[in-house]
């Protein structure tokens, strides 16, 4: 009888193990899995070939490397810039038959002299007004050929002109997505760079759905970090500050509630700087602890008079230990203005 009881007890113990261990395993896996994903950190290696490469499918396609992070040569005891990066946007040609604007080519030649660690474009890199796939491919090819002179990684936040149809969207995704996503972030020398797509999944000038959830999960984890955000439509529009969407004004964000949600999300999480395009001008404004910079003047026709920011330009951003300096440069690389801002 004792043996019978012992066998029953052993059987119950075995059953408990079968039921319990998988549950524990699932719990551990869930706890260890972060809802936030990031692309690998990038580097500017010694040879240009390691930063921009050509692909077999498209001989002029820009490929971003995912090699380990570059360690800064600037020490913590100096106020020297640890690294610099370049920003500009809205370089699209005026029609689908034209090459990249001469203004943009001149800007790239000037930009190259600053030897940026990488270049981020805030969108509208092609005109994209055709359903002809060969023309669309040629337009993207014109852009990638042009920026290849920089010999550094190139990132692009999707603009509305890239995604006017499925042909443009597919071509953009093929060239500029990371792990299949056109919104992502990377870390470089302890600074976080977030690239957003305001036209993802059928949205037009909005950050919604999965992307909004992703951003809402990501930013609180970076609240005490140095963070820059890049997207095409301005979060604080100059041309349409009240988010009028009836077509009477140039539309940036197409949903006022979503615009306000994004404003609050960026403010609540102490984002240092937001770089945008879409409005063909230069503009800067301080909202709370965040600097908002519209840099939409690198080749497309301008939307404002010169005194209101309507001039061609690009930005060079120097990142220091406790501050960052953004320099507004003209087409020839001459300094227009310089602003130094402490990190939050």
C-alpha positions in Angstrom: 0.0 0.0 0.0 2.8 2.4 0.8 4.4 1.7 -2.6 1.0 2.5 -4.2 0.8 5.9 -2.4 4.4 6.7 -3.3 3.7 6.0 -7.0 0.7 8.3 -6.9 2.7 11.0 -5.3 5.5 10.6 -7.9 3.0 10.8 -10.7 1.5 14.0 -9.3 5.0 15.5 -9.0 5.8 14.7 -12.6 2.5 16.2 -13.8 3.2 19.3 -11.8 6.6 19.7 -13.5 5.0 19.3 -17.0 2.4 22.0 -16.3 4.6 24.4 -14.3 7.9 24.6 -16.2 6.5 25.8 -19.5 4.6 28.6 -17.7 7.8 29.7 -15.9 9.6 29.6 -19.2 7.0 31.8 -20.8 7.1 34.3 -18.0 10.9 34.6 -18.1 10.8 35.0 -21.9 8.2 37.8 -21.6 10.1 39.6 -18.9 13.3 39.4 -20.9 11.8 40.7 -24.1 11.7 44.4 -24.5 8.9 46.0 -26.6 11.4 48.4 -28.0 13.7 47.5 -30.9 16.7 49.4 -32.3 18.9 49.1 -35.3 22.6 48.4 -34.5 24.8 51.4 -33.8 26.6 52.8 -36.7 30.2 54.0 -37.2 32.2 56.1 -39.5 35.1 53.8 -40.3 38.4 54.9 -41.7 37.6 53.9 -45.2 34.6 55.4 -47.1 33.7 52.0 -48.4 32.6 50.8 -45.0 30.0 53.6 -44.6 28.3 53.7 -48.0 28.3 50.7 -50.3 26.5 49.8 -53.5 24.0 47.0 -53.8 23.8 44.5 -56.6 20.0 45.2 -57.1 20.4 49.0 -57.5 24.0 50.1 -58.3 23.5 53.5 -56.7 21.5 52.5 -53.6 22.8 53.9 -50.3 23.5 51.1 -47.8 23.9 52.0 -44.1 26.4 49.9 -42.2 25.7 48.4 -38.8 29.2 48.1 -37.5 30.1 49.0 -33.8 29.9 52.5 -32.5 32.7 54.9 -33.1 34.4 56.2 -29.9 34.8 59.9 -29.8 38.3 61.4 -29.6 37.1 64.3 -27.6 37.7 63.9 -23.8 35.1 64.6 -21.2 37.3 67.4 -19.7 37.1 69.5 -22.9 34.4 71.4 -24.6 35.4 70.1 -28.0 32.7 68.6 -30.2 32.6 64.8 -29.9 31.2 64.5 -33.4 29.1 66.4 -36.0 26.3 65.5 -38.2 24.5 67.2 -41.1 20.8 67.8 -41.7 18.7 69.2 -44.6 15.5 68.5 -46.3 13.2 69.2 -49.3 15.7 68.9 -52.1 13.2 67.5 -54.6 13.3 68.6 -58.2 10.4 70.6 -59.6 9.1 67.7 -61.8 9.7 64.1 -62.5 11.9 64.7 -65.6 14.4 66.9 -63.9 17.6 65.8 -62.1 18.4 66.8 -58.5 18.6 70.6 -58.2 21.9 72.3 -58.7 21.4 74.0 -55.3 21.3 70.6 -53.7 24.5 69.5 -55.5 26.2 72.6 -54.3 25.0 72.1 -50.8 26.3 68.5 -50.7 29.7 69.7 -51.9 29.8 72.3 -49.1 28.5 69.8 -46.6 31.3 67.4 -47.5 33.9 69.9 -46.3 32.6 69.6 -42.7 33.2 65.8 -42.8 29.9 64.9 -40.9 29.7 61.6 -39.2 26.4 61.0 -40.9 23.7 62.9 -42.8 20.0 62.9 -42.1 17.5 64.2 -44.6 14.0 65.3 -43.4 12.3 64.1 -46.5 11.0 65.0 -50.0 14.1 63.8 -51.8 12.2 63.1 -55.1 9.2 64.6 -56.9 7.4 61.3 -57.1 4.5 62.4 -59.2 4.3 59.5 -61.6 3.2 55.9 -61.7 6.1 55.0 -64.1 8.3 52.7 -62.1 11.4 53.4 -64.2 11.1 57.1 -63.7 10.6 56.7 -59.9 13.7 54.4 -59.7 15.7 56.9 -61.7 14.6 59.7 -59.3 15.8 57.7 -56.3 19.0 56.8 -58.1 19.7 60.5 -58.8 19.4 61.2 -55.1 21.6 58.3 -54.0 24.2 59.1 -56.6 24.3 62.7 -55.4 24.7 62.0 -51.6 27.3 59.3 -52.2 30.0 62.0 -52.4 29.6 62.5 -48.6 31.1 59.1 -47.9 29.1 58.8 -44.7 25.9 57.0 -43.6 22.7 58.6 -44.9 19.3 58.4 -43.3 16.0 59.8 -44.7 12.7 60.5 -42.9 9.9 59.7 -45.4 8.4 62.8 -47.0 5.0 63.0 -48.7 6.5 63.1 -52.2 8.3 59.8 -51.8 5.1 57.9 -51.0 2.5 59.4 -53.3 1.8 55.9 -54.7 2.8 52.3 -54.0 5.7 52.4 -56.5 7.3 55.3 -54.6 6.6 53.8 -51.2 8.1 50.4 -52.2 11.2 52.0 -53.6 11.6 54.2 -50.5 11.2 51.2 -48.2 13.7 49.2 -50.2 16.3 51.9 -49.8 15.8 53.4 -46.4 14.0 51.0 -44.1 15.7 49.2 -41.2 14.5 45.7 -40.5 11.5 46.4 -42.6 10.5 49.6 -40.7 10.7 53.2 -41.8 10.6 54.4 -38.2 13.5 53.4 -36.0 16.2 54.8 -33.8 19.9 54.4 -33.4 22.5 55.4 -30.7 25.7 57.2 -31.6 28.2 58.2 -28.9 25.5 58.1 -26.2 23.1 60.3 -28.2 19.8 58.8 -29.5 18.5 59.6 -33.0 14.8 58.8 -33.8 13.7 58.7 -37.4 9.9 58.9 -37.8 7.6 58.2 -40.8 4.5 60.5 -40.7 3.1 58.7 -43.8 3.4 55.1 -42.6 0.5 52.6 -43.1 -1.7 55.0 -45.1 -1.4 57.9 -42.7 -0.8 61.4 -44.2 1.0 63.8 -41.9 0.3 61.8 -38.7 2.1 59.4 -36.3 -0.6 56.8 -35.4 -1.2 53.1 -34.7 1.8 50.9 -34.2 4.3 53.7 -34.7 2.7 55.9 -32.1 2.7 53.0 -29.6 6.3 52.3 -30.4 7.2 55.9 -29.9 5.2 56.1 -26.7 7.1 53.1 -25.3 10.5 54.3 -26.4 10.6 57.9 -25.3 10.0 57.3 -21.5 13.1 55.0 -21.5 15.2 57.8 -23.0 13.9 60.6 -20.8 17.2 61.3 -19.2 19.2 60.7 -22.4 20.3 63.0 -25.2 17.6 62.7 -27.9 17.0 64.1 -31.3 13.9 63.4 -33.4 13.6 63.7 -37.2 10.4 63.7 -39.3 9.0 65.5 -42.4 5.9 67.6 -41.3 6.6 70.3 -38.7 5.1 69.6 -35.2 4.8 73.4 -34.9 3.9 74.6 -38.3 4.7 78.1 -39.5 2.4 78.1 -42.5 -0.5 76.4 -40.8 -0.1 76.8 -37.0 -3.7 76.0 -36.2 -3.7 72.7 -38.2 -6.4 73.8 -40.7 -7.1 70.7 -42.9 -9.8 72.0 -45.3 -7.2 72.6 -48.0 -7.1 76.4 -47.7 -3.6 76.2 -46.1 -0.6 74.1 -46.7 -1.1 71.0 -44.5 1.6 69.7 -42.2 -0.1 67.4 -39.7 -3.5 66.3 -40.9 -5.0 65.6 -37.5 -4.9 68.3 -34.8 -5.4 65.8 -32.0 -2.6 63.7 -33.2 -0.4 66.8 -33.6 -1.2 67.8 -30.0 -0.5 64.2 -28.8 2.9 64.2 -30.4 3.7 67.7 -29.0 2.9 66.4 -25.5 4.8 63.2 -26.0 8.0 65.1 -27.0 7.6 67.7 -24.3 6.9 65.2 -21.5 10.0 63.2 -22.3 12.5 66.1 -22.6 13.4 65.6 -26.2 16.3 67.9 -26.9 15.7 68.8 -30.6 13.3 68.0 -33.4 14.3 68.5 -37.0 11.6 68.8 -39.7 11.0 69.8 -43.3 7.9 70.1 -45.5 7.8 73.9 -45.3 10.4 75.2 -47.6 12.2 77.6 -45.3 14.4 77.8 -42.2 12.7 78.3 -38.8 13.5 77.7 -35.2 11.3 78.0 -32.2 11.6 76.9 -28.6 8.7 75.1 -27.1 9.3 74.1 -23.4 12.6 72.4 -23.2 12.7 71.4 -26.9 14.1 73.1 -29.9 12.1 72.7 -33.1 13.9 73.4 -36.3 12.4 73.4 -39.8 15.1 72.9 -42.4 13.2 72.6 -45.6 15.4 74.6 -48.0 17.9 72.4 -49.8 16.7 72.6 -53.4 13.0 72.8 -53.9 11.3 76.1 -54.5 11.0 78.3 -51.4 7.8 79.1 -49.6 8.8 82.4 -47.8 10.7 85.6 -48.3 14.4 85.6 -47.3 13.7 87.6 -44.1 11.2 85.0 -43.0 13.5 82.1 -43.6 13.1 81.6 -47.3 16.7 80.9 -48.2 18.6 77.7 -49.2 20.6 76.2 -46.4 21.8 73.1 -44.5 22.7 72.5 -40.9 25.8 71.3 -39.2 25.2 70.1 -35.7 28.2 69.8 -33.3 27.6 67.6 -30.3 29.5 68.4 -27.2 29.5 66.8 -23.7 26.8 69.0 -22.2 25.5 71.0 -25.2 24.9 71.0 -28.9 25.5 73.7 -31.5 23.5 73.9 -34.7 25.0 76.0 -37.4 22.9 77.3 -40.3 25.0 77.3 -43.4 24.3 78.8 -46.8 24.7 76.9 -50.1 28.5 77.7 -50.2 29.1 76.6 -46.6 29.2 80.1 -45.1 27.8 80.5 -41.6 24.5 82.3 -41.4 23.8 81.8 -37.7 25.0 79.6 -34.8 23.0 78.5 -31.7 24.4 76.6 -28.7 21.9 74.8 -26.5 22.4 72.8 -23.3 21.2 69.3 -23.3 18.2 68.7 -21.0 
